[in-house]
Amino acid sequence: MTTDAHIPDRPHYSHFEDLQGLVVASAQAALGIHLLRAAGLVTGGTAGAALILSYVTGFSFGVVFFAINIPFYAFAYYARGAGFALKSLVTVTLVSLMAEALKPVLHVDHIHPAVAAALFGVSAGVGLLGLFRHQGSLGGVSIVAVILQDKFGFRAGWTQLIHDLCLFVIASFVLEPSLVLWSLLGALILNFVIAMNHRRDWYVAQ
């Protein structure tokens, strides 16, 4: 097992390195969401909640995603300080804008749900890895999960899992059963990408 004692001192990223990392990671996440949306699928986390609300209300994903994340910035500040809160705000804003900007320039008239789920899982998974590397987040329940883990020892993964299970139950009342199953495939691929590639000792900088 690798421990922090075996990890070399990590230099900090410059502000420019952080910004470009967050922009690239946000673009990956937005592309994945765009493909997911084109197939009428959902995912976990706040992005999944925003997709469900956008399907039900007709409002754009970007507007809903940005709006429902607003209350969580205070939690982000409480959990990890001003830097984490600011990066979360920047990331959520970028993903909201990019997801909407893709609609008129990247038309997807037809995509099989299986393909959309797989491409979403890979693209968004890589995007989330980039966000983790630069201490960013997509806001929402992931921030609450961090607080519960830090303060009460309740593992963040369990909080995320409980939230996502509830979300998919809600989705089953909104989407066709087959689309819910394909959505689960996308979520599984995303989490597989993160589980296989997110290791603290692989990252040189903070």
C-alpha positions as CSV (number, residue, x, y, z in Angstrom):
1,M,0.0,0.0,0.0
2,T,1.2,3.5,-0.9
3,T,1.2,6.0,2.0
4,D,1.7,9.7,2.1
5,A,5.2,9.0,3.5
6,H,6.1,7.7,0.1
7,I,4.7,10.6,-1.8
8,P,7.2,13.4,-2.7
9,D,6.5,16.9,-1.7
10,R,4.0,18.3,-4.1
11,P,4.5,21.8,-5.6
12,H,1.4,23.9,-5.9
13,Y,-0.1,24.7,-9.3
14,S,0.1,28.2,-10.5
15,H,-3.2,30.2,-10.9
16,F,-2.8,29.8,-14.7
17,E,-2.2,26.0,-14.5
18,D,-5.3,25.7,-12.2
19,L,-7.5,27.8,-14.6
20,Q,-6.5,25.9,-17.7
21,G,-7.0,22.6,-15.9
22,L,-10.5,23.6,-14.7
23,V,-11.4,24.8,-18.2
24,V,-10.3,21.6,-19.9
25,A,-11.9,19.4,-17.3
26,S,-15.1,21.4,-17.5
27,A,-15.2,21.0,-21.3
28,Q,-14.9,17.2,-20.9
29,A,-17.7,17.1,-18.4
30,A,-19.9,19.4,-20.6
31,L,-19.3,17.2,-23.6
32,G,-20.3,14.1,-21.7
33,I,-23.5,15.8,-20.4
34,H,-24.3,17.0,-23.9
35,L,-24.2,13.4,-25.3
36,L,-26.2,12.1,-22.3
37,R,-28.8,14.8,-22.8
38,A,-29.0,14.0,-26.6
39,A,-30.1,10.4,-25.7
40,G,-32.5,11.5,-22.9
41,L,-30.5,9.9,-20.2
42,V,-29.6,11.0,-16.7
43,T,-26.7,10.5,-14.3
44,G,-25.9,10.9,-10.6
45,G,-25.0,13.9,-8.6
46,T,-26.3,17.4,-9.0
47,A,-25.9,17.1,-12.8
48,G,-28.4,14.3,-12.8
49,A,-30.8,16.2,-10.7
50,A,-30.5,19.2,-13.1
51,L,-31.1,16.9,-16.1
52,I,-34.3,15.5,-14.6
53,L,-35.6,18.9,-13.7
54,S,-34.7,20.2,-17.2
55,Y,-36.7,17.3,-18.8
56,V,-39.7,17.9,-16.6
57,T,-39.8,21.7,-16.7
58,G,-38.4,22.5,-20.1
59,F,-35.8,24.8,-18.7
60,S,-32.2,24.5,-20.1
61,F,-29.8,22.2,-18.3
62,G,-27.3,25.0,-17.8
63,V,-29.7,27.3,-16.1
64,V,-31.0,24.6,-13.7
65,F,-27.5,23.2,-13.0
66,F,-26.2,26.6,-12.1
67,A,-29.2,27.6,-10.0
68,I,-29.4,24.4,-7.8
69,N,-25.7,24.7,-7.0
70,I,-25.9,28.2,-5.6
71,P,-26.7,27.1,-2.0
72,F,-23.8,24.7,-1.9
73,Y,-21.1,27.3,-2.3
74,A,-21.5,28.2,1.4
75,F,-21.0,24.5,2.2
76,A,-17.9,24.4,0.0
77,Y,-16.5,27.3,1.9
78,Y,-17.3,25.6,5.2
79,A,-15.8,22.3,4.1
80,R,-12.5,23.4,2.4
81,G,-12.2,27.2,2.5
82,A,-12.5,30.0,0.0
83,G,-10.3,28.4,-2.7
84,F,-12.4,25.3,-3.0
85,A,-15.6,27.3,-3.0
86,L,-14.3,29.6,-5.7
87,K,-13.1,26.7,-7.9
88,S,-16.4,25.0,-7.5
89,L,-18.2,28.2,-8.6
90,V,-15.9,28.5,-11.6
91,T,-16.3,24.9,-12.6
92,V,-20.1,24.9,-12.3
93,T,-20.3,28.1,-14.3
94,L,-18.1,26.8,-17.0
95,V,-20.0,23.5,-17.3
96,S,-23.3,25.3,-17.4
97,L,-22.2,27.7,-20.1
98,M,-20.3,25.1,-22.2
99,A,-23.2,22.6,-22.1
100,E,-25.5,25.2,-23.5
101,A,-22.9,26.5,-26.0
102,L,-22.6,23.0,-27.5
103,K,-26.3,22.7,-28.4
104,P,-26.2,25.0,-31.5
105,V,-22.8,23.9,-32.7
106,L,-22.8,20.2,-32.0
107,H,-26.1,18.7,-33.3
108,V,-26.7,15.1,-32.3
109,D,-29.8,14.0,-34.2
110,H,-29.5,10.4,-33.2
111,I,-27.3,8.5,-30.8
112,H,-27.9,5.0,-29.4
113,P,-28.4,5.2,-25.6
114,A,-25.6,2.6,-25.0
115,V,-23.1,4.7,-27.0
116,A,-24.2,7.9,-25.2
117,A,-23.8,6.2,-21.8
118,A,-20.4,4.9,-22.6
119,L,-19.0,8.1,-24.1
120,F,-20.5,10.1,-21.2
121,G,-18.9,7.8,-18.7
122,V,-15.5,8.1,-20.3
123,S,-15.6,11.8,-21.1
124,A,-17.1,13.0,-17.8
125,G,-14.9,10.5,-15.9
126,V,-11.8,12.1,-17.4
127,G,-13.2,15.5,-16.7
128,L,-13.9,14.7,-13.0
129,L,-10.3,13.4,-12.7
130,G,-9.1,16.7,-13.9
131,L,-11.3,18.6,-11.4
132,F,-10.0,16.4,-8.6
133,R,-6.4,17.1,-9.6
134,H,-7.0,20.8,-9.4
135,Q,-9.1,20.7,-6.3
136,G,-12.4,21.5,-8.1
137,S,-15.8,20.0,-7.9
138,L,-19.2,20.0,-9.7
139,G,-20.8,21.2,-6.4
140,G,-23.9,19.8,-5.0
141,V,-24.1,16.6,-3.0
142,S,-20.3,15.9,-3.4
143,I,-19.6,18.9,-1.2
144,V,-22.1,17.7,1.5
145,A,-20.5,14.3,1.3
146,V,-17.1,15.8,2.0
147,I,-18.5,17.7,5.1
148,L,-20.2,14.5,6.5
149,Q,-17.0,12.6,6.0
150,D,-14.7,15.2,7.6
151,K,-17.0,16.0,10.5
152,F,-18.8,12.7,11.3
153,G,-16.7,10.0,9.6
154,F,-19.5,9.0,7.3
155,R,-17.8,7.9,4.1
156,A,-18.3,10.3,1.2
157,G,-18.9,7.4,-1.2
158,W,-21.9,6.2,0.9
159,T,-23.5,9.7,0.9
160,Q,-23.0,9.9,-2.9
161,L,-24.4,6.4,-3.4
162,I,-27.6,7.1,-1.3
163,H,-28.2,10.3,-3.2
164,D,-27.8,8.7,-6.6
165,L,-30.0,5.7,-5.7
166,C,-32.8,8.2,-4.7
167,L,-32.2,10.1,-7.9
168,F,-32.5,7.0,-10.1
169,V,-35.7,6.0,-8.3
170,I,-37.1,9.5,-9.2
171,A,-35.8,9.1,-12.8
172,S,-37.8,5.8,-13.1
173,F,-41.0,7.9,-12.8
174,V,-39.8,10.3,-15.5
175,L,-38.0,8.1,-18.0
176,E,-38.7,4.9,-19.8
177,P,-37.2,1.9,-17.9
178,S,-34.7,1.2,-20.7
179,L,-33.4,4.7,-20.5
180,V,-32.9,4.4,-16.7
181,L,-30.9,1.2,-17.3
182,W,-28.7,2.8,-19.9
183,S,-28.3,5.8,-17.5
184,L,-27.1,3.3,-14.9
185,L,-24.5,2.0,-17.4
186,G,-23.2,5.5,-17.9
187,A,-22.9,6.0,-14.1
188,L,-21.1,2.7,-13.7
189,I,-18.6,3.5,-16.5
190,L,-17.9,7.0,-15.0
191,N,-17.3,5.5,-11.5
192,F,-15.1,2.8,-13.0
193,V,-12.9,5.4,-14.8
194,I,-12.5,7.3,-11.5
195,A,-11.9,4.2,-9.4
196,M,-9.2,3.0,-11.7
197,N,-7.4,6.3,-12.2
198,H,-7.9,8.5,-9.1
199,R,-4.9,7.9,-6.8
200,R,-3.3,10.6,-4.7
201,D,0.2,9.1,-5.3
202,W,-0.1,9.5,-9.0
203,Y,-0.5,13.3,-8.8
204,V,2.7,15.3,-8.5
205,A,1.3,18.7,-7.9
206,Q,-1.6,20.1,-5.8
